[in-house]
């Protein structure tokens, strides 16, 4: 997965997480929670396989 694909996926995951808080989405709350859990598991897999690596910005100590 390249950065552009990851950024698109991440933006979609953030949108789902934000949708959980909307009162009109109570009917699909279970689906939204499951989707969020799957997204977190995917991030964990990327980190474990070293496809997603955190790099500390140079300006931080």
N, CA, C and O of each residue as an XYZ file, in Angstrom:
244
protein
N       0.854     -1.174      0.000
C       0.000      0.000      0.000
C       0.896      1.231      0.000
O       1.757      1.379      0.867
N       0.694      2.098     -0.958
C       1.504      3.315     -0.997
C       0.875      4.383     -0.096
O      -0.212      4.189      0.447
N       1.572      5.505      0.052
C       1.107      6.541      0.974
C      -0.255      7.089      0.566
O      -1.115      7.302      1.420
N      -0.461      7.319     -0.719
C      -1.734      7.883     -1.181
C      -2.897      6.944     -0.845
O      -3.950      7.392     -0.390
N      -2.702      5.644     -1.071
C      -3.736      4.663     -0.741
C      -3.989      4.634      0.765
O      -5.134      4.577      1.212
N      -2.904      4.675      1.540
C      -3.047      4.664      2.993
C      -3.780      5.912      3.473
O      -4.652      5.826      4.337
N      -3.430      7.071      2.916
C      -4.067      8.327      3.317
C      -5.562      8.285      3.010
O      -6.368      8.732      3.826
N      -5.942      7.762      1.858
C      -7.357      7.628      1.511
C      -8.055      6.697      2.494
O      -9.138      7.005      2.991
N      -7.428      5.554      2.772
C      -7.999      4.600      3.721
C      -8.145      5.246      5.095
O      -9.179      5.090      5.744
N      -7.125      5.967      5.542
C      -7.158      6.611      6.848
C      -8.247      7.679      6.907
O      -8.966      7.769      7.902
N      -8.376      8.478      5.871
C      -9.435      9.491      5.830
C     -10.814      8.842      5.944
O     -11.690      9.353      6.641
N     -11.001      7.718      5.260
C     -12.274      6.999      5.343
C     -12.508      6.450      6.746
O     -13.627      6.498      7.255
N     -11.453      5.929      7.370
C     -11.568      5.398      8.728
C     -11.930      6.504      9.717
O     -12.736      6.290     10.622
N     -11.343      7.668      9.547
C     -11.662      8.810     10.409
C     -13.120      9.216     10.215
O     -13.810      9.529     11.185
N     -13.586      9.214      8.990
C     -14.987      9.558      8.719
C     -15.939      8.589      9.417
O     -16.957      9.005      9.970
N     -15.608      7.306      9.390
C     -16.436      6.304     10.066
C     -16.430      6.558     11.568
O     -17.480      6.518     12.210
N     -15.262      6.817     12.124
C     -15.165      7.074     13.562
C     -15.984      8.305     13.952
O     -16.648      8.304     14.989
N     -15.941      9.340     13.141
C     -16.722     10.546     13.421
C     -18.220     10.271     13.294
O     -19.023     10.844     14.029
N     -18.591      9.401     12.371
C     -20.003      9.075     12.164
C     -20.606      8.356     13.367
O     -21.813      8.442     13.595
N     -19.791      7.656     14.132
C     -20.285      6.941     15.307
C     -20.960      7.905     16.279
O     -21.949      7.552     16.921
N     -20.436      9.104     16.384
C     -20.944     10.073     17.354
C     -22.254     10.735     16.932
O     -22.901     11.384     17.754
N     -22.653     10.589     15.693
C     -23.861     11.260     15.210
C     -25.122     10.522     15.674
O     -25.243      9.315     15.467
N     -26.059     11.240     16.299
C     -27.282     10.602     16.812
C     -28.075      9.852     15.742
O     -28.679      8.820     16.034
N     -28.080     10.351     14.530
C     -28.866      9.698     13.477
C     -28.287      8.350     13.044
O     -28.926      7.624     12.282
N     -27.098      8.008     13.514
C     -26.475      6.740     13.136
C     -26.621      5.655     14.200
O     -25.964      4.617     14.119
N     -27.483      5.888     15.203
C     -27.653      4.885     16.260
C     -28.104      3.537     15.712
O     -27.764      2.498     16.278
N     -28.856      3.538     14.630
C     -29.351      2.296     14.053
C     -28.261      1.425     13.454
O     -28.440      0.215     13.322
N     -27.143      2.018     13.094
C     -26.043      1.260     12.492
C     -24.790      1.294     13.376
O     -23.678      1.050     12.908
N     -24.995      1.602     14.666
C     -23.865      1.736     15.582
C     -23.015      0.469     15.651
O     -21.787      0.554     15.636
N     -23.645     -0.699     15.726
C     -22.881     -1.948     15.797
C     -21.973     -2.112     14.580
O     -20.821     -2.528     14.705
N     -22.503     -1.782     13.403
C     -21.712     -1.887     12.170
C     -20.537     -0.904     12.187
O     -19.428     -1.245     11.775
N     -20.790      0.312     12.667
C     -19.725      1.315     12.730
C     -18.637      0.910     13.723
O     -17.451      1.109     13.463
N     -19.040      0.347     14.854
C     -18.060     -0.103     15.848
C     -17.227     -1.246     15.281
O     -16.009     -1.275     15.458
N     -17.875     -2.185     14.603
C     -17.140     -3.298     13.992
C     -16.154     -2.784     12.943
O     -15.020     -3.259     12.870
N     -16.581     -1.821     12.137
C     -15.711     -1.246     11.115
C     -14.498     -0.583     11.761
O     -13.374     -0.735     11.282
N     -14.725      0.149     12.845
C     -13.624      0.813     13.544
C     -12.660     -0.213     14.135
O     -11.444     -0.038     14.056
N     -13.191     -1.276     14.725
C     -12.340     -2.333     15.279
C     -11.499     -2.980     14.184
O     -10.318     -3.259     14.390
N     -12.101     -3.219     13.022
C     -11.353     -3.795     11.903
C     -10.250     -2.853     11.430
O      -9.153     -3.296     11.090
N     -10.544     -1.554     11.408
C      -9.531     -0.580     11.000
C      -8.354     -0.556     11.968
O      -7.201     -0.480     11.545
N      -8.640     -0.620     13.262
C      -7.561     -0.637     14.252
C      -6.725     -1.912     14.128
O      -5.502     -1.872     14.267
N      -7.382     -3.032     13.868
C      -6.649     -4.285     13.667
C      -5.758     -4.189     12.435
O      -4.636     -4.697     12.437
N      -6.251     -3.541     11.385
C      -5.461     -3.368     10.166
C      -4.230     -2.510     10.436
O      -3.138     -2.823      9.962
N      -4.400     -1.429     11.195
C      -3.253     -0.587     11.552
C      -2.237     -1.403     12.342
O      -1.035     -1.297     12.098
N      -2.705     -2.212     13.279
C      -1.802     -3.054     14.066
C      -1.028     -4.016     13.165
O       0.168     -4.223     13.366
N      -1.697     -4.601     12.178
C      -1.022     -5.501     11.236
C       0.049     -4.761     10.442
O       1.141     -5.289     10.231
N      -0.259     -3.536     10.001
C       0.722     -2.746      9.260
C       1.947     -2.447     10.113
O       3.077     -2.509      9.630
N       1.723     -2.125     11.374
C       2.840     -1.833     12.275
C       3.668     -3.094     12.509
O       4.897     -3.050     12.443
N       3.001     -4.221     12.782
C       3.714     -5.474     13.040
C       4.540     -5.920     11.836
O       5.638     -6.451     12.002
N       4.029     -5.710     10.646
C       4.749     -6.133      9.441
C       5.721     -5.062      8.945
O       6.338     -5.202      7.890
N       5.840     -4.001      9.722
C       6.741     -2.883      9.424
C       6.422     -2.198      8.096
O       7.305     -1.632      7.451
N       5.158     -2.256      7.700
C       4.710     -1.505      6.531
C       4.305     -0.090      6.925
O       4.220      0.804      6.082
N       4.055      0.100      8.222
C       3.711      1.415      8.760
C       4.683      1.685      9.899
O       4.641      1.025     10.937
N       5.546      2.648      9.696
C       6.596      2.950     10.667
C       6.481      4.407     11.080
O       6.406      5.301     10.237
N       6.468      4.634     12.381
C       6.436      6.002     12.892
C       7.841      6.566     12.854
O       8.780      5.955     13.363
N       7.978      7.715     12.259
C       9.267      8.405     12.247
C       9.096      9.720     12.981
O       8.253     10.542     12.621
N       9.893      9.908     14.001
C       9.832     11.128     14.791
C      10.295     12.303     13.937
O      11.353     12.232     13.312
N       9.516     13.380     13.903
C       9.948     14.556     13.134
C      11.301     15.065     13.623
O      11.603     14.994     14.814
N      12.081     15.557     12.735
C      13.442     15.996     13.068
C      13.474     17.132     14.070
O      14.421     17.232     14.851
N      12.463     17.991     14.069
C      12.483     19.151     14.950
C      12.129     18.818     16.397
O      12.283     19.667     17.274
N      11.652     17.582     16.668
C      11.338     17.192     18.041
C      12.555     16.574     18.704
O      13.423     16.006     18.041
N      12.603     16.697     20.026
C      13.710     16.088     20.796
C      13.392     14.671     21.150
O      14.198     13.999     21.794
